[in-house]
Amino acid sequence: MIRDRGTRSARAAVAALTLVTSAAALAQGPALGVATWNAGWLLDAATHARWVAACGRNGWPADTAALPPAERAALAGLPFCDVHNGMRYPRDGCRTTRDDWPRAARYPADHPCRDTADLASGPAYEGKLAALRATFARLAAQGVGLVALQEVSGAAAVRAIAPDGWSVATTRELPGAPAIAQHVGIAWRRGVRVRDVALVPELADGGVPGRPLRPGLAFTVTVAGKPVHALVVHLKSGCRSRDLDAPLTDRDAKLTPGRQDAIASDCAMLRYQLPALEAWIDAHAGGDFAVLGDFNRTLLREPVAESPTYRTRLDGSAPGDPLGPCTMAREGGRWVARCAARTRALFPELNDGRPDGAVVWRARFADGGRGGGIAKGSSGDCRIEGPHGELTHDGIDHVLISESLKRRLDPSALTMRVENYTDPAGAPLRADPALALPSDHCPHVVVWTPQPRP
C-alpha cells in the first residue's frame, strides 16, 4: 500500500467533495452509479456451515495434503481452513511463538496476533454480513445501481447482503464454471437493464493443471439507452507491480527459495491470463465496453502506453504484436510462463490500439498522487486500522472503459472513489479482536453520466 501523511479533517473534506460530485453527476441525467467490490471470501449460510463442518472434523488443518482422499474431496470448492481466522496477515507482521504461531489455522481469542474476530461461528460471521449489508445499503442510497463483486461463493451469498429487489448473477451458477471457493458476480437494482450474462472460462485457465483460477463474468448493461458490454474480473494475485515476465530482481536474493518460487509462479499465472483478457477487449474494440474488478495489479502505477522512455516488451517487440500463445513449464519449485512475447506490464498491453478501438481509460481518484500513489485520507484510501496496522488493500481494484464509451460519458465518469466502512455510529470503522472484518477491500465507485445532447 502506498500512503502519505494526512489528517482526519482532510479525509472528511475529500469524502464530502466526492459525494457532492457524485450527487451532481447523478442529477445531470440518466446516470448509473457503478461499483466494484471484493467482498472478502463472502459465503452463504449453507456454504459457511459446510466449510465449518469439513474443516472442524479434520481439526482445522493448515495443510490438507495429508488428509484422506474423501476429506480432501469434501473440502474441494471451499475456502482454506485458515480463512476468516482474524489473524495478522502477512504473518511476519506479528512475532511470537505462542500456540504454534504462525503454523496453525485457528488461534484463541486472546492471541497477541489477533486483529479481528474469528468468523468460524455463525453469530460471528453474521457480524461480517451486517457490515456488508449496511455498506451495500449506503451505496444504493447514493445512487449506485450496478455492483461488480469478487470473492463470493455464489448468488445466495450476494443475496444475503444486497438490498431488497436487487437481481443477482454469479459465475458459480453458470455451466462450465470451475468448482472453486471464489467466484465473481454482479448485482443490479430494479430498473437497470442487464442481459446476456455469460461465463468467460478462458480467464480461469492459469496454465497449471488442477489449479483453476477465477473465471470472468461478461454481461451487457444499458447505459443511457445504449448497450455496454462489460466484463468482471478477479485476476491472479501475488504480482501487483513486478515485471510480468521478469518478476525477480537482484534484491530478491535475500528471500527464501520458497518465497522466490511463489513470486515467480504467481506472476507466471497472471502472465498466462493476459492474452485471454486482451482477447476479450480486442473482440469488443471500437464499441462501448468496460472491464472492472480486482485486477490484483497496481494499474495506476503502470504507463499508459509505449513511450520514448518506457518499453513494455522485454524482447523488443511492440505491445500491438501478439502476446501469446503461452505454455506453462515447471522449473524446479516454480512455474514459468513461456510465451510468444515477453512483457513487463499489463495496462500498456491492453491499451495498444490494435485492433482499431482497442483503447481503454482508467478511472482515477480526484486527489490521486503522482505516479498512481494513494495518499492517506484521500478519496482512494480504503482504511481499516487494526491493532498491528492497516488491514485493507489499495490500488488494485479498477474500472476501465473504452474510448468509445468515454466519448459519450461525462468526464466525471473517470473519477473514482472508495466507500469506506463505518461503525454503527457512522464513524470510520476500526478493527478490534472482538469485531468481524467486513472485507479487506472497499467498494470503488464511479458514476456513468451521459454527455448532454447538443
KOLDOTI-881715 format. One line per 5 residues: their letters; for each residue x, y, z of C-alpha. Coordinates in steps of 0.02 Angstrom, whole numbers, plus 50000, padded with zeros to 5 digits. Example, Ala and Ser with C-alpha at 12.3 -4.5 7.8 and 13.67 -1.06 7.14 Angstrom:
! residues 2
as = 50615/49775/50390 | 50684/49947/50357
This chain:
! residues 454
mirdr = 50000/50000/50000 | 50061/50174/49955 | 50017/50304/50085 | 50066/50481/50133 | 50030/50582/50289
gtrsa = 49860/50665/50302 | 49731/50722/50428 | 49559/50663/50477 | 49487/50833/50431 | 49564/50823/50258
raava = 49492/50649/50237 | 49318/50712/50285 | 49331/50859/50164 | 49382/50745/50020 | 49241/50624/50060
altlv = 49114/50765/50062 | 49180/50834/49897 | 49172/50666/49809 | 48996/50633/49872 | 48939/50804/49811
tsaaa = 49022/50772/49643 | 48936/50603/49627 | 48768/50678/49675 | 48789/50817/49548 | 48831/50690/49412
laqgp = 48679/50586/49455 | 48571/50743/49445 | 48629/50782/49267 | 48526/50644/49185 | 48500/50457/49174
algva = 48664/50419/49262 | 48715/50248/49326 | 48817/50229/49483 | 48935/50081/49465 | 49042/49997/49598
twnag = 49168/49857/49602 | 49185/49769/49769 | 49289/49624/49830 | 49180/49556/49972 | 49319/49455/50056
wllda = 49275/49269/50049 | 49088/49302/50058 | 48993/49140/50096 | 48809/49099/50103 | 48745/49014/50261
athar = 48745/48838/50188 | 48921/48853/50120 | 48983/48927/50284 | 48908/48778/50377 | 48988/48652/50257
wvaac = 49156/48739/50274 | 49149/48739/50464 | 49096/48555/50468 | 49228/48495/50344 | 49371/48592/50424
grngw = 49313/48559/50601 | 49303/48370/50590 | 49481/48370/50523 | 49549/48478/50663 | 49557/48638/50559
padta = 49711/48587/50459 | 49826/48719/50389 | 49884/48594/50259 | 49761/48470/50184 | 49886/48366/50084
alppa = 49895/48229/50217 | 49706/48209/50233 | 49616/48055/50166 | 49553/48075/49987 | 49371/48081/50044
eraal = 49407/48227/50161 | 49507/48320/50030 | 49358/48298/49913 | 49241/48367/50046 | 49350/48523/50059
aglpf = 49359/48548/49871 | 49275/48709/49819 | 49275/48775/49998 | 49388/48909/50074 | 49554/48859/50152
cdvhn = 49535/48812/50334 | 49634/48964/50391 | 49517/49088/50306 | 49419/49208/50417 | 49529/49171/50567
gmryp = 49552/49355/50609 | 49740/49342/50624 | 49876/49460/50565 | 49922/49443/50382 | 50056/49437/50320
rdgcr = 50102/49328/50465 | 50276/49401/50485 | 50191/49562/50542 | 50173/49484/50715 | 50313/49393/50802
ttrdd = 50275/49264/50936 | 50286/49076/50958 | 50130/49060/51062 | 50005/48925/51008 | 50121/48868/50868
wpraa = 50108/49035/50777 | 50103/49050/50628 | 50082/48868/50578 | 49905/48833/50641 | 49741/48879/50555
rypad = 49646/48945/50708 | 49700/49030/50868 | 49625/49077/51037 | 49526/49238/51054 | 49661/49316/51163
hpcrd = 49807/49277/51047 | 49925/49427/51032 | 49923/49416/50841 | 49734/49431/50828 | 49669/49581/50729
tadla = 49484/49539/50714 | 49359/49406/50768 | 49367/49225/50712 | 49219/49201/50595 | 49204/49013/50607
sgpay = 49046/49029/50713 | 48880/49079/50638 | 48848/49227/50755 | 49023/49296/50723 | 49002/49278/50536
egkla = 48836/49372/50547 | 48939/49522/50604 | 49028/49523/50436 | 48863/49508/50342 | 48785/49650/50442
alrat = 48930/49767/50400 | 48921/49721/50215 | 48731/49745/50212 | 48748/49917/50289 | 48880/49967/50162
farla = 48777/49899/50017 | 48625/49997/50077 | 48731/50154/50086 | 48791/50128/49907 | 48613/50106/49847
aqgvg = 48560/50265/49938 | 48700/50358/49848 | 48633/50306/49678 | 48737/50151/49641 | 48633/50034/49534
lvalq = 48761/49906/49473 | 48891/49817/49580 | 49026/49701/49515 | 49077/49579/49653 | 49227/49468/49684
evsga = 49263/49331/49810 | 49084/49270/49827 | 49035/49088/49847 | 48882/49112/49736 | 48719/49203/49708
aavra = 48649/49155/49878 | 48796/49242/49964 | 48765/49403/49868 | 48578/49398/49903 | 48618/49391/50089
iapdg = 48692/49568/50081 | 48603/49650/49933 | 48455/49768/49959 | 48280/49702/49930 | 48228/49699/49749
wsvat = 48403/49683/49676 | 48443/49547/49549 | 48600/49440/49560 | 48706/49331/49446 | 48873/49245/49479
trelp = 48989/49129/49386 | 48955/48987/49507 | 48784/48952/49433 | 48840/48957/49252 | 48879/48799/49151
gapai = 49064/48762/49142 | 49113/48858/49299 | 49256/48779/49396 | 49225/48708/49571 | 49315/48845/49667
aqhvg = 49279/48943/49825 | 49288/49118/49749 | 49175/49174/49608 | 49135/49342/49530 | 48962/49412/49502
iawrr = 48850/49562/49479 | 48702/49636/49571 | 48587/49767/49497 | 48439/49864/49558 | 48265/49858/49484
gvrvr = 48257/49964/49326 | 48437/49933/49272 | 48434/49828/49113 | 48558/49683/49116 | 48560/49541/48990
dvalv = 48673/49414/48905 | 48759/49357/49064 | 48895/49233/49015 | 49045/49142/49086 | 49218/49186/49019
pelad = 49305/49021/49058 | 49469/49068/48975 | 49515/49178/49123 | 49502/49027/49239 | 49645/48944/49146
ggvpg = 49810/48986/49230 | 49905/48851/49139 | 49932/48744/49294 | 49842/48576/49291 | 49716/48553/49431
rplrp = 49729/48733/49489 | 49590/48836/49408 | 49587/49022/49432 | 49432/49133/49439 | 49332/49146/49278
glaft = 49265/49309/49211 | 49083/49361/49200 | 49026/49451/49043 | 48861/49542/49026 | 48776/49685/48935
vtvag = 48703/49833/49027 | 48603/49976/48953 | 48677/50147/48988 | 48578/50298/48926 | 48482/50189/48803
kpvha = 48634/50104/48726 | 48714/49935/48765 | 48881/49924/48853 | 48974/49759/48852 | 49055/49730/49022
lvvhl = 49174/49604/49099 | 49200/49571/49285 | 49373/49503/49328 | 49470/49443/49478 | 49645/49408/49413
ksgcr = 49784/49306/49491 | 49856/49379/49650 | 50037/49394/49703 | 50109/49501/49561 | 50049/49677/49597
srdld = 50190/49779/49522 | 50330/49664/49465 | 50379/49641/49284 | 50267/49502/49223 | 50398/49404/49126
apltd = 50546/49451/49237 | 50474/49468/49412 | 50629/49431/49516 | 50769/49556/49537 | 50938/49555/49624
rdakl = 50853/49625/49780 | 50753/49464/49795 | 50909/49361/49826 | 50882/49388/50013 | 50714/49299/50005
tpgrq = 50700/49114/50040 | 50698/49000/49887 | 50518/48956/49926 | 50465/49138/49927 | 50556/49170/49763
daias = 50469/49021/49685 | 50299/49084/49745 | 50327/49257/49669 | 50386/49185/49504 | 50239/49065/49495
dcaml = 50109/49197/49538 | 50175/49315/49404 | 50183/49172/49278 | 49999/49131/49305 | 49946/49313/49290
ryqlp = 50051/49324/49131 | 49962/49169/49066 | 49792/49254/49093 | 49840/49412/48999 | 49810/49351/48819
aleaw = 49633/49296/48867 | 49595/49466/48943 | 49665/49557/48792 | 49567/49443/48676 | 49403/49494/48760
idaha = 49447/49678/48742 | 49501/49656/48560 | 49337/49566/48522 | 49242/49721/48580 | 49363/49852/48510
ggdfa = 49280/50004/48435 | 49122/49984/48539 | 49062/50032/48712 | 49138/49916/48841 | 49204/49912/49018
vlgdf = 49314/49797/49121 | 49300/49809/49309 | 49352/49711/49461 | 49501/49660/49566 | 49648/49657/49446
nrtll = 49773/49618/49585 | 49882/49741/49493 | 49929/49922/49527 | 49871/49981/49356 | 49877/50165/49403
repva = 50064/50146/49427 | 50090/50073/49254 | 50123/50181/49099 | 49976/50219/48987 | 50069/50159/48833
espty = 50238/50143/48750 | 50345/50300/48752 | 50524/50350/48713 | 50566/50324/48897 | 50469/50164/48927
rtrld = 50472/49999/48833 | 50338/49874/48881 | 50411/49723/48795 | 50571/49641/48854 | 50604/49559/48686
gsapg = 50599/49714/48575 | 50426/49680/48504 | 50283/49807/48515 | 50129/49795/48628 | 50020/49781/48472
dplgp = 50110/49621/48423 | 50035/49455/48483 | 50055/49419/48669 | 50032/49232/48658 | 50009/49091/48650
ctmar = 50085/49039/48815 | 50128/48872/48892 | 50174/48837/49073 | 50330/48741/49120 | 50393/48679/49288
eggrw = 50569/48736/49330 | 50622/48669/49499 | 50498/48732/49627 | 50416/48863/49517 | 50303/48883/49366
varca = 50365/48984/49218 | 50261/49055/49076 | 50339/49028/48906 | 50252/49148/48788 | 50273/49213/48611
artra = 50321/49382/48684 | 50399/49442/48845 | 50318/49590/48930 | 50335/49696/49085 | 50163/49772/49115
lfpel = 49978/49738/49096 | 49895/49903/49053 | 50001/49953/48901 | 49963/49781/48826 | 49775/49809/48844
ndgrp = 49787/49989/48783 | 49885/49954/48624 | 49759/50019/48495 | 49761/49856/48398 | 49639/49820/48326
dgavv = 49570/49994/48299 | 49469/50046/48450 | 49565/49939/48575 | 49595/50091/48684 | 49548/50092/48868
wrarf = 49543/50227/49001 | 49572/50202/49186 | 49461/50282/49317 | 49569/50381/49437 | 49550/50464/49606
adggr = 49520/50652/49602 | 49660/50679/49729 | 49773/50537/49675 | 49959/50558/49697 | 50090/50567/49560
gggia = 50129/50401/49483 | 49970/50321/49548 | 50008/50344/49733 | 49862/50343/49856 | 49878/50468/49996
kgssg = 49818/50433/50172 | 49648/50513/50195 | 49619/50533/50008 | 49466/50477/49909 | 49560/50319/49860
dcrie = 49612/50269/50035 | 49522/50111/50091 | 49561/50106/50275 | 49528/49994/50425 | 49655/50021/50563
gphge = 49697/49863/50661 | 49799/49827/50818 | 49951/49787/50711 | 49923/49909/50568 | 49819/49927/50411
lthdg = 49703/49783/50360 | 49650/49836/50186 | 49714/49836/50007 | 49733/49992/49900 | 49771/50018/49717
idhvl = 49719/49851/49640 | 49531/49875/49611 | 49494/49961/49446 | 49363/50017/49321 | 49418/50030/49138
isesl = 49310/50099/48999 | 49334/50101/48811 | 49373/50256/48709 | 49202/50239/48628 | 49111/50236/48795
krrld = 49217/50379/48862 | 49163/50490/48717 | 48980/50479/48763 | 49001/50496/48952 | 49033/50650/49056
psalt = 49218/50667/49101 | 49172/50633/49283 | 49148/50451/49233 | 49336/50432/49250 | 49336/50493/49431
mrven = 49331/50352/49559 | 49316/50350/49748 | 49312/50219/49883 | 49169/50196/50005 | 49245/50159/50174
ytdpa = 49165/50053/50308 | 49088/50137/50460 | 49033/50082/50632 | 48850/50094/50689 | 48879/50274/50740
gaplr = 48942/50320/50567 | 49124/50340/50619 | 49266/50259/50519 | 49275/50075/50563 | 49421/50020/50671
adpal = 49467/49838/50686 | 49451/49752/50854 | 49486/49572/50907 | 49302/49556/50954 | 49232/49627/50791
alpsd = 49211/49548/50618 | 49314/49613/50472 | 49189/49658/50333 | 49320/49637/50195 | 49498/49685/50159
hcphv = 49437/49786/50008 | 49320/49935/49999 | 49191/49966/49863 | 49260/50076/49723 | 49128/50188/49645
vvwtp = 49110/50281/49480 | 48960/50370/49403 | 48923/50349/49219 | 48829/50506/49165 | 48793/50528/48979
qprp = 48856/50683/48891 | 48719/50813/48863 | 48648/50804/48689 | 48693/50954/48580
